[in-house]
Amino acid sequence: MVTSTSTRIFLGAALSLFVLLGAFVPQAVFAATFTETQEADLRAASTYLNSVKSLKSRFLQVSPDGAFTQGDFMLRRPGRLRFEYDPPSPYLVLSDGFWLYFLDKELGEPQNWPIQDTPLGVLVAEKVDLTDNPDVEQVERFPGTLSITLRDQKRPDEGTVTLVFSRDPLILRQWKIIDSQGQRTSVTLDLIETGMHLPATLFVMPIKKKSDRAR
């Protein structure tokens, strides 16, 4: 496990990868064309993602410098997700259906961005249709896995997100984010469970009490 200082540096880098915002230089982006097999893979991945109404797992997040942190990941479609980092990390990342929040529990006030303006938006969309998504850039099969890479056509210089699925059966196992500087962050899921009830309260940003703020 990384130290608290290393985690803070790492999470700062990770959040910069999560959020596709900021200045960019527009450039021409052309819609990709796919083979029949690739089209079938996109349909299968869309069907799978739409079938997952709730999910809970452990996660391992690896930063560009190789530092890592772990925790519990929860997803409730549409719109909601939560990354609960293991102690001593003070970080919490969650989406309430509209906003993606990043909270450092030691500092207090969270930062937030619209979830659909982040690479994670595709995971929590009300309806996923990768066959009709102009951001899909590449579809690749490897032994036992399927990778689908997306690039925001409105912000093409901001990087990519790649969803990695196991095959037979098709299950989301990992996503990789590459920012505009080529820095890579990956999140790998383990001990995956689906179909459970996840209370709405899990996806509400906690508000500090006045007594807590005064300390």
C-alpha positions in Angstrom: 0.0 0.0 0.0 1.3 3.5 -0.8 1.8 6.1 1.9 -0.7 8.8 2.5 1.5 11.4 0.7 2.0 9.1 -2.2 -1.7 8.4 -2.3 -2.5 12.1 -2.4 -0.2 12.6 -5.4 -1.5 9.5 -7.1 -5.2 10.4 -6.6 -4.5 13.9 -7.9 -3.1 12.4 -11.0 -5.9 9.9 -11.3 -8.6 12.6 -11.0 -6.9 14.5 -13.8 -7.3 11.3 -15.9 -11.0 10.9 -14.8 -12.0 14.3 -16.0 -12.1 15.2 -19.7 -12.2 18.9 -19.2 -10.0 21.9 -19.9 -8.3 23.5 -22.9 -7.7 21.5 -26.0 -6.9 22.1 -29.7 -9.7 20.9 -31.9 -8.7 18.5 -34.6 -10.5 16.4 -37.2 -11.7 13.0 -35.9 -13.2 10.4 -38.2 -15.7 7.7 -37.2 -14.1 4.3 -37.2 -15.4 1.4 -39.4 -15.6 -2.1 -38.0 -15.8 -5.7 -39.3 -18.9 -7.9 -38.7 -17.0 -9.6 -35.8 -16.2 -6.3 -34.2 -19.8 -5.1 -34.6 -20.9 -8.3 -32.9 -18.5 -7.7 -30.1 -19.8 -4.2 -29.6 -23.4 -5.5 -29.5 -22.4 -8.1 -27.0 -20.6 -5.6 -24.7 -23.6 -3.3 -24.9 -26.0 -6.1 -23.9 -23.8 -7.0 -21.0 -23.4 -3.5 -19.7 -27.2 -2.9 -20.0 -27.8 -6.1 -18.1 -25.7 -5.0 -15.1 -28.1 -3.0 -12.9 -25.9 -3.3 -9.8 -22.3 -4.4 -9.2 -20.0 -4.7 -6.2 -16.3 -5.7 -6.3 -12.9 -5.1 -4.9 -10.7 -2.8 -7.1 -6.9 -2.2 -7.6 -6.0 1.1 -9.0 -2.5 1.6 -10.5 -1.0 5.0 -11.2 1.4 6.0 -14.0 4.4 5.6 -11.7 3.3 2.1 -10.5 1.9 3.2 -7.1 -1.3 1.5 -6.2 -4.3 1.7 -3.9 -7.2 -0.6 -3.3 -10.8 -0.5 -2.1 -14.4 -1.4 -2.7 -16.2 -0.4 -5.9 -20.0 -0.2 -6.2 -22.2 0.6 -9.2 -25.9 1.1 -9.6 -27.2 2.0 -13.0 -28.2 4.5 -14.2 -25.7 7.1 -13.0 -24.4 5.9 -9.6 -21.0 4.6 -8.6 -18.7 4.6 -5.6 -15.0 4.0 -4.9 -14.4 3.5 -1.2 -10.6 3.5 -0.7 -9.1 1.3 2.0 -7.6 3.1 5.1 -5.3 4.9 5.6 -6.4 6.5 2.3 -8.8 9.4 3.1 -10.3 9.5 -0.4 -13.9 8.8 -1.7 -15.1 9.0 -5.3 -18.8 8.7 -6.0 -21.5 9.7 -8.5 -25.0 10.5 -7.4 -26.5 10.2 -10.9 -25.4 13.6 -12.2 -22.2 14.7 -10.4 -18.9 12.8 -10.0 -17.5 13.8 -6.6 -13.9 13.5 -5.3 -13.6 14.0 -1.6 -10.4 14.1 0.5 -11.9 13.4 4.0 -9.0 15.2 5.7 -9.6 18.4 3.8 -13.4 18.5 3.6 -15.1 20.1 0.6 -15.5 17.8 -2.4 -14.7 18.7 -6.0 -17.3 17.7 -8.6 -17.9 17.4 -12.3 -20.8 16.1 -14.5 -20.4 12.3 -14.6 -21.2 12.2 -18.3 -18.2 14.5 -19.0 -15.8 11.8 -17.6 -14.6 8.5 -19.0 -16.7 6.7 -16.4 -19.9 8.1 -17.9 -20.1 5.1 -20.4 -20.4 2.7 -17.4 -23.4 4.3 -15.8 -25.3 5.5 -18.8 -29.1 4.8 -18.8 -28.7 2.9 -22.1 -25.4 1.8 -23.5 -25.2 1.4 -27.3 -21.5 1.0 -28.3 -22.6 0.1 -31.9 -24.0 3.7 -32.3 -21.4 5.5 -30.3 -19.1 7.8 -32.4 -16.5 7.8 -29.6 -15.7 4.1 -30.1 -12.2 4.1 -31.7 -10.9 0.5 -31.6 -12.2 -3.0 -30.9 -9.6 -5.7 -30.3 -9.7 -9.4 -29.4 -6.9 -11.0 -27.4 -6.7 -14.5 -26.0 -9.6 -14.6 -23.5 -10.2 -10.8 -23.5 -12.0 -8.1 -25.5 -10.9 -4.5 -25.4 -13.0 -1.5 -26.5 -11.3 1.9 -26.7 -13.2 5.2 -26.7 -12.0 8.7 -27.4 -14.3 11.7 -26.8 -14.7 13.3 -30.3 -15.5 16.7 -28.7 -12.2 16.6 -26.9 -9.9 14.3 -28.9 -6.7 15.5 -27.4 -7.7 14.6 -23.9 -6.9 10.9 -24.1 -8.8 7.6 -24.2 -10.5 5.1 -22.0 -10.3 1.3 -22.8 -12.8 -1.2 -21.4 -11.4 -4.7 -20.9 -13.8 -7.6 -20.7 -13.1 -11.3 -20.2 -14.7 -13.5 -22.8 -16.8 -16.7 -22.3 -18.5 -15.3 -20.2 -18.3 -11.6 -21.1 -17.6 -9.7 -17.9 -16.1 -6.2 -17.4 -12.7 -6.8 -15.6 -10.7 -3.5 -16.1 -10.5 -0.1 -17.6 -7.5 1.9 -18.6 -7.3 5.6 -19.0 -4.6 7.4 -21.0 -4.4 11.2 -20.7 -3.2 13.8 -23.1 0.4 13.3 -22.0 0.3 9.6 -22.5 0.1 8.8 -18.7 -1.7 5.6 -17.9 -3.9 4.7 -15.0 -5.7 1.3 -14.7 -8.5 0.0 -12.5 -8.9 -3.8 -12.2 -12.0 -5.4 -10.6 -11.9 -8.6 -8.5 -14.5 -10.6 -6.6 -17.2 -9.3 -8.8 -20.9 -9.7 -7.7 -23.9 -8.4 -9.5 -27.7 -8.1 -9.0 -27.6 -7.1 -5.3 -29.5 -4.3 -3.7 -27.4 -1.2 -3.1 -29.1 1.5 -1.1 -29.3 5.0 -2.6 -27.6 6.4 0.5 -24.3 4.8 -0.7 -24.2 7.3 -3.5 -24.9 10.5 -1.6 -21.9 12.7 -0.7 -21.6 12.9 3.1 -21.9 16.4 4.6 -19.6 17.3 7.4 -21.3 18.4 10.6 -20.5 21.9 11.9 -18.8 20.4 14.9 -16.5 18.4 12.6 -15.6 21.5 10.6 -14.7 23.4 13.7 -12.0 20.8 14.7 
